[in-house]
Amino acid sequence: MTAPIHAPLHASVQAVTERIAARSTASRQAYLDVLANAKKPGPYRGGMGCANAAHAYAAMPANDKLVLRQERQPNVGVITAYNDMLSAHHPYEHYPELIRQAARQANATAQVAGGVPAMCDGVTQGEDGMELSLFSRDVIAMATAVGLSHNVFDAALFLGVCDKIVPGLFMGALQFGHLPAVFVPAGPMTSGLSNDEKSKVRQQYAQGLASREELLAAEQAAYHSAGTCTFYGTANSNQMLMEIMGLHLPGSSFINPGTPLRQALTIAAVQRAVALSQSTNATDKPTGMGYQIDAKVIVNGIVGLLATGGSTNHTMHLIAMARAAGWRVNWDDFSDLSAVVPLLARVYPNGSADVNHFQAAGGMGYLMAQLLGAGLLHNDVNTIMGFGLQHYTVEPWLNNGELAWRDVPAESLDSQVLRPVSHAFSADGGLRVMHGNLGRSVVKVSAVKPEHRQVRAPAVVINDQKELAVLFKQGLLERDFVTVVRYQGPQANGMPELHKLTPILGSQQDKGFKVALVTDGRMSGASGKVPAAIHLSPEALDGGMIAKVRDGDMIALDCDQQTLTLEVSEVELAARQVVTPDLSHYQRGTGRDLFALMRQHAAKAEEGASPLLHHL
């Protein structure tokens, strides 16, 4: 392993870290007080009532039951998001038995503490079920807490990959932050039809130039087997985050499922969880996840997101995840870091490569070595591997069948996919906060060409993404325009991703029209080539100015100047009356009735959009 890296920390990284810590003093201390009250010496099942203990391991094999009864060895709880409808989670089907065997070999026991729901945004895009997606994150957090609430575990493993699942597991795990936590990835599927080709067929279908059969064939060639989808959306951004925040084993994020190396890493994850439950780290601090996730780790996560052009969804998820540990983060923190963190990776939609190409070029180890060497990451953090992020500048491999780690290559193996800081794809991370009389929003420009970053055009106002397809088919979008999609925020309808807009907007931009999107909703984690001011806050249903926009109003969006302006006088805007449309179709059916309280209590997008964390 390379020697620890001692590059001076960049002043902006230091400044953002310090202000997060300063604004979080009271909330962080309140969180630490909770951990202190929960922490106790010895196995957590020790001293339980006999009936309680008997219930806890009634179904365990005889030998495990004997070990548990002796109350000496660690018991590891497993929270799993397995289902065999999600390709990314399908590999988890057989993990529990592997984990139990590995725990026994490490002189411990393991039990599946609970399962959490895991929905696929790829299946629900454009469908009613997508309106449950964002709040499924909070349901997952609660389900995680339920699973761990039995208080018989000394460490926990978390099995999850995709969009809302990892943030939900993370938030739930922090409610038991006195326990060590290891997140266990499943890996991406092997490469299929290229993302560029898939996108091309989608646009052709939107224009009537490809049949449904041709579209389905392309999609099936892209999404073809078990494992994470290979584009760099929210799921793979999650995996990057868990590694750069020190919760994965080094280099484990993007190893394909069903391989000997993947299995070896899973076994090693169990061994680490057991070891962490029995020790303190080099700084003599508790090894619980809640202690590990400090302000420096949160900043490292943001830096990783920016350096890789990761999912815009994390401008909400990371805020909610941080808040669960008592840290207060806002979009200005993202923006100020983005100004100094260079873009080092080009993975679709920011390029033509997929995550398998990223892994082959050097992967996370190379990325972190570059960022550490430039002073853009905090090295002095606690990880599941010990103190110091230098533990992660390596890659795993099998040495005569045994898991080992070796230094990553000194040079990128594919400079079209992964580059050093000295030769970055761009000098900034491409994520910007937009300001103006419409409110605050975020825009991701890492995939937007410079000539498309300024748009001034009349508004086309819709209250449902499906309305744009109607206008498109009627030939009413053959011009410059800014699509304004409102009543898509968390309080209105749960803030679904508006992925169905992408092929239409992309095809019109390709025709030479100036096109942009403004919305209080979300775009996919694969936000792409069309400038999109998203997560606009306040949302329309919460008094946001977006509710007053009318068809034909001129809107100016300048991604470089970070401005978003509705060119209507204050006098005119004050005189306009807001008539809230009938939103009842967002509230009934497909389980949406059950989420009314979630919608009513959802926080603003910049506060993480969670209905659970207002009190933290």
C-alpha positions as CSV (number, residue, x, y, z in Angstrom):
1,M,0.0,0.0,0.0
2,T,1.3,3.5,-0.8
3,A,2.4,5.7,2.0
4,P,-0.1,8.1,3.5
5,I,-0.7,11.2,1.4
6,H,0.1,14.5,3.1
7,A,-1.0,17.1,0.4
8,P,-2.2,20.3,2.0
9,L,-5.9,20.5,2.1
10,H,-7.5,22.9,-0.4
11,A,-8.7,26.1,1.3
12,S,-12.2,25.8,-0.1
13,V,-12.6,22.2,1.1
14,Q,-11.4,23.3,4.5
15,A,-13.8,26.3,4.6
16,V,-16.8,24.3,3.6
17,T,-16.0,21.6,6.1
18,E,-15.6,24.2,8.9
19,R,-18.9,25.9,8.1
20,I,-20.8,22.7,8.0
21,A,-19.4,21.8,11.4
22,A,-20.2,25.3,12.8
23,R,-23.8,25.3,11.7
24,S,-24.2,21.7,13.0
25,T,-22.8,22.2,16.5
26,A,-26.1,21.7,18.4
27,S,-27.7,19.0,16.1
28,R,-24.5,17.0,16.0
29,Q,-24.1,17.0,19.8
30,A,-27.7,15.9,20.2
31,Y,-27.0,13.0,17.9
32,L,-23.9,12.0,19.8
33,D,-25.8,12.1,23.0
34,V,-28.2,9.5,21.5
35,L,-25.3,7.3,20.6
36,A,-23.7,7.6,24.0
37,N,-27.0,6.4,25.6
38,A,-27.2,3.4,23.3
39,K,-23.6,2.2,23.6
40,K,-22.9,-0.5,26.1
41,P,-20.0,-2.9,26.7
42,G,-20.2,-6.5,25.8
43,P,-22.7,-8.2,23.4
44,Y,-25.9,-6.3,23.1
45,R,-27.9,-9.5,23.7
46,G,-26.2,-9.9,27.1
47,G,-28.5,-9.7,30.1
48,M,-31.7,-10.0,28.0
49,G,-34.7,-11.7,29.6
50,C,-34.7,-15.4,29.0
51,A,-37.9,-15.3,26.9
52,N,-36.5,-12.4,24.9
53,A,-33.3,-14.2,24.2
54,A,-35.1,-17.5,23.3
55,H,-37.3,-15.6,20.7
56,A,-34.2,-14.0,19.2
57,Y,-32.5,-17.2,18.2
58,A,-35.2,-19.9,18.3
59,A,-34.8,-20.8,14.6
60,M,-31.0,-20.8,14.6
61,P,-29.0,-24.0,14.1
62,A,-27.9,-25.8,17.3
63,N,-24.3,-24.7,17.2
64,D,-25.2,-21.0,16.5
65,K,-27.8,-21.2,19.3
66,L,-25.1,-22.4,21.7
67,V,-22.7,-19.6,20.7
68,L,-25.5,-17.0,21.1
69,R,-26.5,-18.4,24.5
70,Q,-22.9,-18.0,25.8
71,E,-23.1,-14.3,25.1
72,R,-19.4,-14.0,24.2
73,Q,-19.0,-13.8,20.5
74,P,-20.4,-11.0,18.2
75,N,-23.7,-11.4,16.4
76,V,-24.0,-9.5,13.1
77,G,-27.3,-8.3,11.9
78,V,-28.0,-8.2,8.1
79,I,-30.5,-5.8,6.5
80,T,-31.2,-6.9,3.0
81,A,-32.9,-5.2,0.1
82,Y,-33.0,-8.4,-1.9
83,N,-35.7,-9.0,-4.5
84,D,-35.3,-10.7,-7.8
85,M,-37.1,-8.1,-9.8
86,L,-34.3,-5.6,-9.5
87,S,-31.3,-6.7,-11.5
88,A,-29.0,-5.0,-9.1
89,H,-30.4,-6.8,-6.1
90,H,-30.9,-10.2,-7.6
91,P,-27.4,-11.3,-6.6
92,Y,-28.3,-10.8,-2.9
93,E,-30.5,-13.9,-3.0
94,H,-27.7,-16.2,-1.8
95,Y,-25.7,-13.7,0.3
96,P,-27.3,-14.6,3.7
97,E,-26.0,-18.2,3.7
98,L,-22.6,-17.0,2.6
99,I,-22.6,-14.4,5.3
100,R,-23.6,-16.9,8.0
101,Q,-20.8,-19.2,7.0
102,A,-18.3,-16.4,6.9
103,A,-19.4,-15.2,10.3
104,R,-19.0,-18.7,11.8
105,Q,-15.5,-18.9,10.4
106,A,-14.8,-15.6,12.1
107,N,-16.0,-16.9,15.4
108,A,-19.3,-15.0,15.2
109,T,-22.9,-15.5,14.2
110,A,-25.1,-13.7,11.7
111,Q,-28.8,-13.2,11.3
112,V,-30.9,-11.5,8.7
113,A,-32.4,-8.8,10.9
114,G,-34.9,-7.7,8.3
115,G,-35.7,-6.9,4.7
116,V,-36.5,-3.5,3.3
117,P,-38.6,-2.6,0.2
118,A,-36.6,-1.9,-3.0
119,M,-38.3,-0.5,-6.0
120,C,-36.8,0.1,-9.4
121,D,-37.0,3.6,-10.8
122,G,-36.2,2.1,-14.2
123,V,-39.5,0.1,-14.1
124,T,-41.6,2.9,-12.7
125,Q,-40.3,5.8,-14.8
126,G,-43.3,7.7,-16.2
127,E,-45.7,5.5,-14.3
128,D,-47.8,6.2,-11.2
129,G,-45.5,4.1,-9.0
130,M,-42.7,6.5,-9.5
131,E,-44.6,8.9,-7.2
132,L,-43.7,6.5,-4.3
133,S,-40.0,6.4,-5.2
134,L,-38.5,9.3,-3.3
135,F,-40.5,8.5,-0.1
136,S,-39.5,4.9,-0.4
137,R,-36.1,6.1,0.9
138,D,-37.7,7.1,4.2
139,V,-39.7,3.9,4.4
140,I,-36.5,2.0,3.9
141,A,-34.9,4.0,6.7
142,M,-37.8,3.1,9.0
143,A,-37.7,-0.5,8.0
144,T,-34.0,-0.6,8.7
145,A,-34.7,0.7,12.2
146,V,-37.4,-1.9,12.7
147,G,-35.0,-4.7,11.7
148,L,-32.3,-3.5,14.1
149,S,-34.6,-2.6,17.0
150,H,-34.3,-6.0,18.5
151,N,-31.0,-4.9,19.9
152,V,-29.3,-8.2,19.7
153,F,-26.6,-7.2,17.2
154,D,-23.0,-6.1,17.7
155,A,-22.5,-4.9,14.1
156,A,-24.5,-4.7,10.9
157,L,-24.2,-5.4,7.2
158,F,-26.3,-3.6,4.7
159,L,-27.1,-5.1,1.4
160,G,-28.4,-2.5,-1.1
161,V,-27.4,-0.8,-4.3
162,C,-30.0,1.3,-6.1
163,D,-31.4,4.7,-6.1
164,K,-33.3,5.4,-2.8
165,I,-32.2,2.1,-1.2
166,V,-28.7,3.0,-0.1
167,P,-29.6,6.5,1.2
168,G,-32.5,4.9,3.1
169,L,-30.3,2.1,4.5
170,F,-27.7,4.8,5.4
171,M,-30.3,7.0,7.2
172,G,-31.7,3.9,9.1
173,A,-28.3,2.7,10.0
174,L,-27.4,6.0,11.6
175,Q,-30.3,5.5,14.1
176,F,-28.1,2.7,15.4
177,G,-24.9,4.5,14.8
178,H,-23.3,3.1,17.9
179,L,-22.9,-0.2,15.9
180,P,-20.2,-0.7,13.3
181,A,-21.7,-0.8,9.8
182,V,-20.3,-2.3,6.6
183,F,-22.2,-1.7,3.3
184,V,-21.9,-4.7,0.9
185,P,-22.3,-4.0,-2.8
186,A,-23.4,-6.5,-5.5
187,G,-21.7,-5.0,-8.5
188,P,-22.6,-3.9,-12.0
189,M,-23.8,-6.1,-14.8
190,T,-21.3,-6.7,-17.6
191,S,-21.5,-4.2,-20.5
192,G,-24.2,-4.6,-23.1
193,L,-25.5,-2.3,-25.8
194,S,-23.7,1.0,-25.4
195,N,-25.6,3.8,-23.6
196,D,-25.1,6.1,-26.6
197,E,-26.8,3.5,-28.9
198,K,-29.6,3.0,-26.4
199,S,-30.2,6.8,-26.1
200,K,-30.2,7.1,-29.9
201,V,-33.0,4.5,-30.3
202,R,-35.0,6.2,-27.5
203,Q,-34.9,9.5,-29.4
204,Q,-35.8,7.7,-32.7
205,Y,-38.8,6.1,-31.0
206,A,-39.9,9.5,-29.6
207,Q,-39.8,10.9,-33.2
208,G,-41.7,7.9,-34.6
209,L,-38.5,6.7,-36.4
210,A,-38.2,3.4,-34.5
211,S,-40.9,0.8,-33.6
212,R,-41.7,-0.4,-30.1
213,E,-40.2,-3.7,-31.0
214,E,-36.9,-2.0,-31.9
215,L,-37.0,0.1,-28.8
216,L,-37.6,-3.0,-26.6
217,A,-34.8,-4.9,-28.3
218,A,-32.4,-2.1,-27.6
219,E,-33.4,-1.7,-24.0
220,Q,-33.1,-5.5,-23.4
221,A,-29.6,-5.5,-25.0
222,A,-28.6,-2.7,-22.6
223,Y,-30.3,-4.1,-19.4
224,H,-29.5,-7.8,-19.9
225,S,-28.4,-9.6,-16.7
226,A,-28.1,-9.5,-13.0
227,G,-26.2,-6.5,-11.6
228,T,-26.5,-2.7,-11.5
229,C,-27.3,-0.8,-14.7
230,T,-24.0,0.2,-16.1
231,F,-24.7,3.9,-16.7
232,Y,-23.5,6.4,-14.0
233,G,-26.9,7.3,-12.5
234,T,-27.9,7.2,-8.8
235,A,-27.3,3.5,-8.2
236,N,-23.6,3.7,-9.2
237,S,-23.3,7.1,-7.6
238,N,-24.4,5.4,-4.4
239,Q,-21.6,2.8,-4.7
240,M,-19.0,5.5,-5.3
241,L,-20.3,7.3,-2.2
242,M,-20.1,4.3,0.1
243,E,-16.5,3.7,-1.0
244,I,-15.3,7.2,-0.8
245,M,-17.0,7.6,2.6
246,G,-15.2,4.5,3.9
247,L,-18.1,2.2,4.3
248,H,-17.2,-0.3,1.5
249,L,-14.2,-2.5,1.3
250,P,-11.6,-0.7,-0.9
251,G,-12.2,-1.2,-4.6
252,S,-15.3,-3.3,-4.1
253,S,-18.0,-1.0,-5.7
254,F,-17.7,-2.1,-9.3
255,I,-16.7,-5.8,-9.3
256,N,-19.2,-7.8,-11.4
257,P,-21.6,-10.2,-9.7
258,G,-21.0,-13.9,-9.8
259,T,-17.3,-13.7,-9.9
260,P,-14.8,-15.3,-7.4
261,L,-13.5,-11.8,-6.5
262,R,-17.0,-10.6,-5.8
263,Q,-17.5,-13.6,-3.4
264,A,-14.2,-13.1,-1.7
265,L,-15.0,-9.4,-1.1
266,T,-18.4,-10.4,0.5
267,I,-16.7,-12.8,2.8
268,A,-14.1,-10.1,3.7
269,A,-16.9,-7.6,4.5
270,V,-18.3,-10.0,7.1
271,Q,-14.8,-10.4,8.6
272,R,-14.4,-6.6,8.8
273,A,-17.8,-6.2,10.5
274,V,-16.8,-8.9,13.1
275,A,-13.4,-7.3,13.7
276,L,-14.9,-3.8,14.1
277,S,-17.4,-5.1,16.7
278,Q,-14.5,-6.2,18.8
279,S,-12.1,-3.2,18.6
280,T,-11.6,0.5,18.6
281,N,-9.8,2.3,15.8
282,A,-6.4,3.9,15.8
283,T,-7.7,7.1,17.2
284,D,-9.2,5.2,20.1
285,K,-12.7,6.3,19.1
286,P,-15.7,4.0,19.0
287,T,-16.1,2.2,15.6
288,G,-19.8,2.8,15.3
289,M,-21.0,4.3,12.0
290,G,-22.4,7.4,13.7
291,Y,-19.0,8.3,15.0
292,Q,-17.3,7.6,11.7
293,I,-19.6,9.9,9.7
294,D,-18.2,13.2,10.6
295,A,-18.2,16.5,8.6
296,K,-15.0,15.5,6.8
297,V,-16.6,12.3,5.6
298,I,-19.7,14.2,4.3
299,V,-17.5,16.6,2.4
300,N,-15.5,13.7,0.9
301,G,-18.8,12.3,-0.3
302,I,-19.7,15.6,-2.0
303,V,-16.2,15.9,-3.6
304,G,-16.5,12.4,-5.0
305,L,-19.9,13.1,-6.4
306,L,-18.6,16.2,-8.2
307,A,-15.3,14.7,-9.4
308,T,-17.3,11.8,-11.1
309,G,-20.2,13.9,-12.4
310,G,-22.6,11.9,-10.2
311,S,-26.3,11.9,-9.8
312,T,-28.2,15.1,-9.1
313,N,-30.5,13.1,-6.8
314,H,-27.7,13.3,-4.3
315,T,-28.2,17.0,-3.9
316,M,-31.1,15.8,-1.8
317,H,-30.0,12.4,-0.6
318,L,-26.7,13.5,0.7
319,I,-28.3,16.3,2.6
320,A,-30.8,13.9,4.2
321,M,-28.1,11.4,4.9
322,A,-26.0,14.0,6.6
323,R,-28.9,15.3,8.6
324,A,-29.5,11.8,10.0
325,A,-26.1,12.1,11.7
326,G,-26.7,15.7,12.9
327,W,-24.9,17.5,10.0
328,R,-26.5,20.4,8.2
329,V,-25.6,20.7,4.6
330,N,-27.0,22.9,1.9
331,W,-26.7,23.6,-1.8
332,D,-24.1,26.4,-1.3
333,D,-21.8,23.7,0.1
334,F,-22.2,21.7,-3.1
335,S,-21.7,24.8,-5.3
336,D,-18.6,26.1,-3.6
337,L,-17.0,22.7,-3.7
338,S,-18.0,22.3,-7.4
339,A,-16.1,25.4,-8.2
340,V,-12.7,23.8,-7.1
341,V,-13.2,20.1,-7.7
342,P,-12.3,19.1,-11.2
343,L,-14.2,16.5,-13.3
344,L,-12.0,13.4,-13.5
345,A,-14.4,10.8,-15.0
346,R,-16.5,10.6,-18.1
347,V,-19.1,7.9,-17.7
348,Y,-22.5,8.0,-19.5
349,P,-24.4,10.3,-19.5
350,N,-21.2,12.5,-19.2
351,G,-19.4,10.3,-21.8
352,S,-19.8,7.2,-23.8
353,A,-18.1,4.8,-21.3
354,D,-19.9,2.8,-18.6
355,V,-18.9,1.9,-15.1
356,N,-17.1,-1.2,-16.2
357,H,-14.8,0.9,-18.4
358,F,-14.3,3.3,-15.4
359,Q,-13.3,0.3,-13.2
360,A,-10.9,-1.0,-15.9
361,A,-9.3,2.5,-16.3
362,G,-8.3,2.5,-12.6
363,G,-11.6,2.9,-10.8
364,M,-12.1,4.3,-7.3
365,G,-8.6,3.7,-6.1
366,Y,-7.1,5.8,-8.9
367,L,-9.7,8.5,-8.4
368,M,-9.1,8.8,-4.7
369,A,-5.4,8.8,-5.1
370,Q,-5.7,11.7,-7.5
371,L,-8.0,13.7,-5.2
372,L,-5.9,13.0,-2.1
373,G,-2.8,14.1,-4.0
374,A,-4.4,17.4,-4.9
375,G,-5.6,18.1,-1.4
376,L,-9.3,17.8,-2.4
377,L,-10.2,15.0,0.1
378,H,-9.8,14.7,3.8
379,N,-7.3,11.9,4.5
380,D,-7.7,12.1,8.3
381,V,-11.0,10.2,8.5
382,N,-12.1,6.9,10.1
383,T,-13.1,4.2,7.7
384,I,-14.0,0.5,8.1
385,M,-10.4,-0.3,7.2
386,G,-8.9,2.0,9.9
387,F,-7.8,5.6,10.1
388,G,-6.9,7.3,6.9
389,L,-8.4,7.3,3.4
390,Q,-5.1,6.2,2.0
391,H,-6.4,2.7,2.7
392,Y,-8.6,3.2,-0.4
393,T,-5.9,4.0,-3.0
394,V,-5.7,0.3,-3.8
395,E,-7.6,-2.3,-5.8
396,P,-8.6,-5.9,-4.9
397,W,-7.4,-9.0,-6.6
398,L,-7.1,-12.7,-6.1
399,N,-3.5,-13.8,-5.4
400,N,-3.5,-17.6,-5.8
401,G,-7.2,-17.6,-4.9
402,E,-6.7,-15.4,-1.8
403,L,-8.1,-11.9,-1.6
404,A,-5.4,-9.2,-1.5
405,W,-5.0,-5.5,-2.4
406,R,-2.4,-3.9,-4.5
407,D,-1.6,-0.3,-5.4
408,V,-3.6,1.1,-8.3
409,P,-1.7,2.1,-11.5
410,A,0.1,5.4,-11.3
411,E,-1.4,6.4,-14.7
412,S,-5.0,6.0,-15.9
413,L,-5.4,3.1,-18.2
414,D,-7.9,5.0,-20.4
415,S,-7.6,8.8,-20.4
416,Q,-10.9,9.0,-22.3
417,V,-12.7,7.7,-19.2
418,L,-10.6,8.6,-16.2
419,R,-8.0,11.3,-15.9
420,P,-5.5,12.8,-13.4
421,V,-6.2,16.2,-11.7
422,S,-3.5,17.7,-13.9
423,H,-5.4,16.8,-17.1
424,A,-9.0,16.9,-15.9
425,F,-12.0,16.9,-18.3
426,S,-13.0,20.3,-16.8
427,A,-11.8,22.5,-14.0
428,D,-15.0,22.2,-12.0
429,G,-17.5,19.6,-11.0
430,G,-20.3,20.8,-13.2
431,L,-22.9,21.1,-10.5
432,R,-24.2,24.6,-9.9
433,V,-26.8,26.3,-7.8
434,M,-29.2,28.6,-9.8
435,H,-30.5,31.8,-8.3
436,G,-33.2,34.1,-9.4
437,N,-36.8,35.3,-8.9
438,L,-38.0,31.8,-9.5
439,G,-36.2,30.5,-6.5
440,R,-33.2,28.2,-6.0
441,S,-32.4,25.1,-8.0
442,V,-29.6,22.9,-9.1
443,V,-28.3,22.2,-12.6
444,K,-25.7,19.6,-13.7
445,V,-23.7,20.8,-16.7
446,S,-21.0,18.2,-16.9
447,A,-22.9,16.6,-19.9
448,V,-24.2,19.9,-21.3
449,K,-22.1,21.4,-24.1
450,P,-21.0,25.0,-23.5
451,E,-23.1,26.3,-26.4
452,H,-26.2,24.9,-24.8
453,R,-25.7,26.4,-21.3
454,Q,-27.5,29.7,-22.0
455,V,-31.1,29.6,-23.1
456,R,-33.5,32.5,-23.3
457,A,-36.9,31.4,-24.7
458,P,-40.7,31.5,-24.1
459,A,-42.1,29.2,-21.4
460,V,-44.2,26.1,-22.3
461,V,-46.0,25.5,-19.0
462,I,-47.3,22.0,-18.1
463,N,-48.4,20.4,-14.9
464,D,-47.6,16.8,-15.9
465,Q,-44.7,15.4,-18.0
466,K,-47.1,13.5,-20.2
467,E,-48.5,16.8,-21.6
468,L,-45.2,17.5,-23.3
469,A,-45.5,14.3,-25.5
470,V,-48.9,15.6,-26.7
471,L,-47.5,19.0,-27.6
472,F,-44.6,17.2,-29.4
473,K,-46.8,15.0,-31.4
474,Q,-48.9,18.1,-32.4
475,G,-45.8,19.7,-33.8
476,L,-46.0,22.6,-31.3
477,L,-42.4,22.4,-30.1
478,E,-40.6,23.2,-33.4
479,R,-39.0,26.3,-31.8
480,D,-37.0,27.6,-29.0
481,F,-38.7,27.0,-25.6
482,V,-38.2,26.4,-21.9
483,T,-40.4,23.6,-20.6
484,V,-41.7,24.5,-17.1
485,V,-43.0,21.4,-15.4
486,R,-44.6,22.3,-12.0
487,Y,-46.5,20.6,-9.2
488,Q,-43.9,17.9,-9.3
489,G,-42.3,18.6,-5.9
490,P,-42.3,16.4,-2.8
491,Q,-45.5,18.0,-1.3
492,A,-47.4,17.9,-4.6
493,N,-46.9,14.3,-5.7
494,G,-43.8,12.8,-4.1
495,M,-41.3,14.3,-6.6
496,P,-41.1,11.6,-9.3
497,E,-38.2,11.6,-11.8
498,L,-39.3,13.2,-15.1
499,H,-37.3,10.9,-17.3
500,K,-39.9,10.8,-20.0
501,L,-39.0,14.3,-20.9
502,T,-35.5,13.5,-21.9
503,P,-35.9,12.0,-25.4
504,I,-38.2,14.8,-26.5
505,L,-36.1,17.6,-25.2
506,G,-32.9,16.0,-26.5
507,S,-34.4,15.5,-30.0
508,Q,-35.5,19.1,-30.2
509,Q,-32.1,20.3,-29.1
510,D,-30.5,18.2,-31.8
511,K,-32.6,20.0,-34.4
512,G,-30.8,23.2,-33.4
513,F,-33.5,24.7,-31.1
514,K,-32.6,26.4,-27.8
515,V,-34.2,24.1,-25.2
516,A,-34.1,23.9,-21.4
517,L,-36.1,22.6,-18.5
518,V,-37.2,24.3,-15.3
519,T,-39.1,22.1,-12.7
520,D,-39.7,21.6,-9.0
521,G,-39.4,17.9,-9.8
522,R,-36.5,15.6,-10.3
523,M,-34.7,14.4,-13.4
524,S,-33.1,11.0,-13.6
525,G,-29.8,10.3,-11.9
526,A,-28.6,10.2,-15.4
527,S,-29.3,13.9,-16.1
528,G,-28.0,14.6,-19.5
529,K,-27.3,17.0,-22.3
530,V,-30.2,19.4,-22.0
531,P,-29.8,22.2,-19.4
532,A,-32.2,21.4,-16.6
533,A,-32.8,23.6,-13.5
534,I,-34.3,21.0,-11.2
535,H,-35.4,20.7,-7.6
536,L,-36.7,24.3,-7.8
537,S,-37.5,25.4,-4.3
538,P,-39.9,26.5,-3.0
539,E,-42.1,24.2,-5.1
540,A,-45.4,25.3,-6.7
541,L,-47.6,23.8,-3.9
542,D,-45.5,25.5,-1.3
543,G,-45.9,29.0,-2.6
544,G,-43.1,28.9,-5.2
545,M,-43.0,31.5,-8.0
546,I,-43.0,28.7,-10.5
547,A,-46.8,28.5,-9.9
548,K,-47.2,32.0,-11.4
549,V,-45.4,31.3,-14.7
550,R,-47.6,31.4,-17.8
551,D,-47.2,30.2,-21.4
552,G,-45.1,32.6,-23.4
553,D,-43.3,34.2,-20.4
554,M,-39.7,34.8,-21.3
555,I,-37.3,32.8,-19.1
556,A,-33.5,33.2,-19.1
557,L,-31.4,30.4,-17.9
558,D,-27.6,30.9,-17.7
559,C,-25.7,28.0,-16.3
560,D,-22.4,29.8,-16.3
561,Q,-23.6,32.8,-14.4
562,Q,-25.9,30.6,-12.3
563,T,-29.0,32.7,-12.9
564,L,-32.6,31.7,-13.5
565,T,-34.9,34.6,-14.3
566,L,-38.5,34.9,-15.1
567,E,-38.6,38.1,-17.2
568,V,-41.9,39.4,-15.8
569,S,-42.2,42.6,-13.7
570,E,-42.6,42.3,-9.9
571,V,-45.9,44.3,-10.3
572,E,-47.2,41.8,-12.8
573,L,-46.2,38.8,-10.7
574,A,-47.8,40.3,-7.6
575,A,-51.1,40.8,-9.5
576,R,-51.2,37.2,-10.8
577,Q,-53.4,34.8,-9.0
578,V,-52.4,31.2,-8.4
579,V,-55.1,28.6,-9.2
580,T,-53.8,25.3,-7.9
581,P,-54.8,22.5,-10.4
582,D,-56.7,19.4,-9.3
583,L,-53.9,17.1,-7.9
584,S,-56.2,14.3,-6.8
585,H,-55.0,12.0,-9.6
586,Y,-51.6,12.1,-7.8
587,Q,-53.1,11.0,-4.5
588,R,-55.2,7.9,-5.2
589,G,-54.3,4.4,-6.4
590,T,-51.0,2.5,-6.7
591,G,-50.4,2.9,-3.0
592,R,-50.3,6.7,-3.1
593,D,-53.2,6.9,-0.6
594,L,-50.9,5.6,2.1
595,F,-48.3,8.3,1.5
596,A,-50.5,11.3,2.2
597,L,-48.7,12.1,5.5
598,M,-45.3,11.8,3.7
599,R,-46.4,14.4,1.1
600,Q,-47.9,16.7,3.8
601,H,-44.7,16.7,5.9
602,A,-42.0,16.6,3.3
603,A,-39.2,19.1,3.7
604,K,-38.0,21.3,0.9
605,A,-35.7,19.8,-1.6
606,E,-32.7,21.7,-0.3
607,E,-33.4,20.3,3.2
608,G,-33.4,16.7,1.8
609,A,-37.1,16.4,1.0
610,S,-37.5,14.0,4.0
611,P,-40.7,13.9,6.0
612,L,-38.8,12.3,8.9
613,L,-36.0,14.6,9.8
614,H,-37.5,18.0,10.6
615,H,-36.8,17.5,14.3
616,L,-33.1,16.7,13.8
